Amino acid sequence: METDARGPSARLAGALDRLVAWVSWVWLALITVIVAGVALRVGFGIGRIELEELQWHLYAVGFLFGIVGCVSRDRHVRVDVLRERFSARTRDWIELYGVLLFQIPLVILVLWSALPLVAESFLTGEKSASAGGLPFRFVLKAVLPLSFGLLGLASVVRLASVAARLFGDHGAGSATPRQTRPGGSERG
């Protein structure tokens, strides 16, 4: 992510990167749970609903925090096939408007919608409807607003980076260096 290494947005981006890197260990836990579930089922004929539910809980955590990592590192998928034909400045304008008009409102909408669901789940002591399923469903539901809150922070950092390129000092030596993606296209 291109930010001023001395500024608060760079520190926030670094903190987000470290958090996402730490949470990425969930994939190893997921593989372990899958292997354990398969070994119990195939080797011993024992099916455990807890392990099956834990699998989709871990998937949810991995993907929700993975989104934060993708935005934080500017590695998310871009659907616009015309984007690569635009100049770096035009791409930055598209990024600015995309973050302002789509990404940040989505984050706000999800937070606004998810927080009451988490509160209700906590207050009612929601648990799995399956016999032998996992308790404390609110913990899983809390990952949604937590990850989207972090996505909001990553969006603000991204917005600051793009705004610095668009509105910052354009004097000699002040431009943020652009990174190059495989295939020679610039990333900004």
ROTIGU-600404 format. One record per residue (C-alpha): residue number from 1; z, x, y. Coordinates in steps of 0.02 Angstrom, whole numbers, plus 50000, padded with zeros to 5 digits. Layout:
# ROTIGU-600404
<r n="NUM" z="Z" x="X" y="Y"/>
...
//
This chain:
# ROTIGU-600404
<r n="1" z="50000" x="50000" y="50000"/>
<r n="2" z="49953" x="50072" y="50168"/>
<r n="3" z="50102" x="50065" y="50284"/>
<r n="4" z="50183" x="50184" y="50405"/>
<r n="5" z="50292" x="50295" y="50295"/>
<r n="6" z="50427" x="50296" y="50429"/>
<r n="7" z="50436" x="50109" y="50461"/>
<r n="8" z="50538" x="49969" y="50387"/>
<r n="9" z="50385" x="49892" y="50306"/>
<r n="10" z="50358" x="50052" y="50206"/>
<r n="11" z="50539" x="50050" y="50149"/>
<r n="12" z="50525" x="49867" y="50100"/>
<r n="13" z="50362" x="49900" y="50007"/>
<r n="14" z="50446" x="50045" y="49916"/>
<r n="15" z="50595" x="49935" y="49870"/>
<r n="16" z="50479" x="49799" y="49804"/>
<r n="17" z="50382" x="49927" y="49702"/>
<r n="18" z="50543" x="49995" y="49626"/>
<r n="19" z="50607" x="49821" y="49585"/>
<r n="20" z="50444" x="49769" y="49504"/>
<r n="21" z="50438" x="49931" y="49406"/>
<r n="22" z="50614" x="49898" y="49342"/>
<r n="23" z="50574" x="49716" y="49296"/>
<r n="24" z="50416" x="49774" y="49205"/>
<r n="25" z="50529" x="49828" y="49062"/>
<r n="26" z="50533" x="49643" y="49020"/>
<r n="27" z="50368" x="49671" y="48928"/>
<r n="28" z="50453" x="49790" y="48807"/>
<r n="29" z="50590" x="49660" y="48780"/>
<r n="30" z="50456" x="49529" y="48750"/>
<r n="31" z="50369" x="49636" y="48619"/>
<r n="32" z="50537" x="49664" y="48533"/>
<r n="33" z="50575" x="49477" y="48530"/>
<r n="34" z="50401" x="49437" y="48462"/>
<r n="35" z="50415" x="49567" y="48325"/>
<r n="36" z="50590" x="49509" y="48279"/>
<r n="37" z="50532" x="49328" y="48272"/>
<r n="38" z="50384" x="49369" y="48163"/>
<r n="39" z="50487" x="49481" y="48049"/>
<r n="40" z="50618" x="49344" y="48025"/>
<r n="41" z="50487" x="49210" y="47995"/>
<r n="42" z="50371" x="49308" y="47879"/>
<r n="43" z="50497" x="49422" y="47795"/>
<r n="44" z="50643" x="49303" y="47772"/>
<r n="45" z="50573" x="49129" y="47803"/>
<r n="46" z="50690" x="49104" y="47950"/>
<r n="47" z="50622" x="49023" y="48108"/>
<r n="48" z="50727" x="49041" y="48264"/>
<r n="49" z="50692" x="48923" y="48409"/>
<r n="50" z="50795" x="49035" y="48524"/>
<r n="51" z="50673" x="49177" y="48496"/>
<r n="52" z="50523" x="49066" y="48530"/>
<r n="53" z="50599" x="49000" y="48691"/>
<r n="54" z="50652" x="49174" y="48743"/>
<r n="55" z="50471" x="49229" y="48724"/>
<r n="56" z="50406" x="49106" y="48852"/>
<r n="57" z="50554" x="49142" y="48967"/>
<r n="58" z="50511" x="49327" y="48963"/>
<r n="59" z="50327" x="49289" y="48991"/>
<r n="60" z="50374" x="49188" y="49145"/>
<r n="61" z="50480" x="49328" y="49216"/>
<r n="62" z="50346" x="49457" y="49181"/>
<r n="63" z="50205" x="49359" y="49260"/>
<r n="64" z="50303" x="49298" y="49412"/>
<r n="65" z="50363" x="49472" y="49455"/>
<r n="66" z="50192" x="49542" y="49409"/>
<r n="67" z="50117" x="49437" y="49548"/>
<r n="68" z="50238" x="49518" y="49670"/>
<r n="69" z="50185" x="49690" y="49609"/>
<r n="70" z="50001" x="49649" y="49625"/>
<r n="71" z="50019" x="49591" y="49805"/>
<r n="72" z="50137" x="49733" y="49848"/>
<r n="73" z="50012" x="49863" y="49784"/>
<r n="74" z="49857" x="49766" y="49843"/>
<r n="75" z="49794" x="49755" y="49664"/>
<r n="76" z="49770" x="49567" y="49652"/>
<r n="77" z="49605" x="49490" y="49599"/>
<r n="78" z="49488" x="49443" y="49739"/>
<r n="79" z="49373" x="49299" y="49702"/>
<r n="80" z="49258" x="49323" y="49850"/>
<r n="81" z="49103" x="49409" y="49779"/>
<r n="82" z="49037" x="49439" y="49955"/>
<r n="83" z="49191" x="49538" y="50008"/>
<r n="84" z="49125" x="49707" y="49952"/>
<r n="85" z="48973" x="49687" y="50064"/>
<r n="86" z="49080" x="49667" y="50220"/>
<r n="87" z="49138" x="49807" y="50333"/>
<r n="88" z="49318" x="49866" y="50317"/>
<r n="89" z="49363" x="49778" y="50480"/>
<r n="90" z="49288" x="49612" y="50421"/>
<r n="91" z="49383" x="49627" y="50257"/>
<r n="92" z="49543" x="49656" y="50355"/>
<r n="93" z="49510" x="49498" y="50458"/>
<r n="94" z="49481" x="49399" y="50297"/>
<r n="95" z="49641" x="49472" y="50224"/>
<r n="96" z="49739" x="49428" y="50382"/>
<r n="97" z="49680" x="49247" y="50382"/>
<r n="98" z="49700" x="49233" y="50193"/>
<r n="99" z="49881" x="49289" y="50200"/>
<r n="100" z="49921" x="49182" y="50353"/>
<r n="101" z="49830" x="49023" y="50303"/>
<r n="102" z="49847" x="49022" y="50113"/>
<r n="103" z="49971" x="49146" y="50041"/>
<r n="104" z="50120" x="49121" y="50157"/>
<r n="105" z="50103" x="48929" y="50159"/>
<r n="106" z="50096" x="48931" y="49968"/>
<r n="107" z="50254" x="49035" y="49962"/>
<r n="108" z="50341" x="48913" y="50080"/>
<r n="109" z="50282" x="48763" y="49978"/>
<r n="110" z="50341" x="48836" y="49813"/>
<r n="111" z="50510" x="48885" y="49886"/>
<r n="112" z="50531" x="48713" y="49965"/>
<r n="113" z="50488" x="48630" y="49799"/>
<r n="114" z="50580" x="48746" y="49679"/>
<r n="115" z="50750" x="48764" y="49761"/>
<r n="116" z="50802" x="48582" y="49732"/>
<r n="117" z="50745" x="48595" y="49550"/>
<r n="118" z="50853" x="48749" y="49523"/>
<r n="119" z="51002" x="48667" y="49608"/>
<r n="120" z="50984" x="48509" y="49502"/>
<r n="121" z="50966" x="48612" y="49343"/>
<r n="122" z="51124" x="48709" y="49386"/>
<r n="123" z="51226" x="48556" y="49433"/>
<r n="124" z="51177" x="48460" y="49277"/>
<r n="125" z="51200" x="48608" y="49161"/>
<r n="126" z="51022" x="48589" y="49099"/>
<r n="127" z="50984" x="48669" y="48932"/>
<r n="128" z="50843" x="48666" y="48807"/>
<r n="129" z="50801" x="48497" y="48733"/>
<r n="130" z="50772" x="48583" y="48565"/>
<r n="131" z="50915" x="48595" y="48442"/>
<r n="132" z="50968" x="48777" y="48441"/>
<r n="133" z="50873" x="48811" y="48603"/>
<r n="134" z="50933" x="48917" y="48746"/>
<r n="135" z="51066" x="48857" y="48868"/>
<r n="136" z="51071" x="48891" y="49055"/>
<r n="137" z="50893" x="48834" y="49096"/>
<r n="138" z="50934" x="48856" y="49281"/>
<r n="139" z="50927" x="49045" y="49258"/>
<r n="140" z="50744" x="49035" y="49209"/>
<r n="141" z="50707" x="48908" y="49346"/>
<r n="142" z="50792" x="49023" y="49474"/>
<r n="143" z="50662" x="49157" y="49437"/>
<r n="144" z="50529" x="49048" y="49521"/>
<r n="145" z="50606" x="49044" y="49696"/>
<r n="146" z="50669" x="49222" y="49677"/>
<r n="147" z="50497" x="49290" y="49635"/>
<r n="148" z="50413" x="49185" y="49770"/>
<r n="149" z="50541" x="49245" y="49897"/>
<r n="150" z="50493" x="49422" y="49851"/>
<r n="151" z="50310" x="49372" y="49858"/>
<r n="152" z="50344" x="49311" y="50035"/>
<r n="153" z="50417" x="49480" y="50080"/>
<r n="154" z="50268" x="49569" y="50000"/>
<r n="155" z="50152" x="49453" y="50099"/>
<r n="156" z="50239" x="49498" y="50262"/>
<r n="157" z="50224" x="49684" y="50222"/>
<r n="158" z="50039" x="49659" y="50180"/>
<r n="159" z="50016" x="49561" y="50341"/>
<r n="160" z="50098" x="49701" y="50442"/>
<r n="161" z="49986" x="49830" y="50361"/>
<r n="162" z="49827" x="49732" y="50398"/>
<r n="163" z="49884" x="49691" y="50575"/>
<r n="164" z="49920" x="49875" y="50608"/>
<r n="165" z="49743" x="49918" y="50557"/>
<r n="166" z="49667" x="49777" y="50660"/>
<r n="167" z="49774" x="49785" y="50816"/>
<r n="168" z="49850" x="49959" y="50809"/>
<r n="169" z="49799" x="50109" y="50912"/>
<r n="170" z="49619" x="50153" y="50867"/>
<r n="171" z="49629" x="50327" y="50941"/>
<r n="172" z="49581" x="50483" y="50847"/>
<r n="173" z="49691" x="50519" y="50698"/>
<r n="174" z="49789" x="50357" y="50711"/>
<r n="175" z="49691" x="50255" y="50586"/>
<r n="176" z="49773" x="50222" y="50419"/>
<r n="177" z="49679" x="50314" y="50283"/>
<r n="178" z="49587" x="50197" y="50167"/>
<r n="179" z="49598" x="50216" y="49980"/>
<r n="180" z="49445" x="50211" y="49871"/>
<r n="181" z="49435" x="50103" y="49715"/>
<r n="182" z="49343" x="50161" y="49560"/>
<r n="183" z="49158" x="50136" y="49593"/>
<r n="184" z="49171" x="50201" y="49771"/>
<r n="185" z="49220" x="50041" y="49863"/>
<r n="186" z="49358" x="50051" y="49992"/>
<r n="187" z="49523" x="49964" y="49968"/>
<r n="188" z="49618" x="49906" y="50119"/>
//
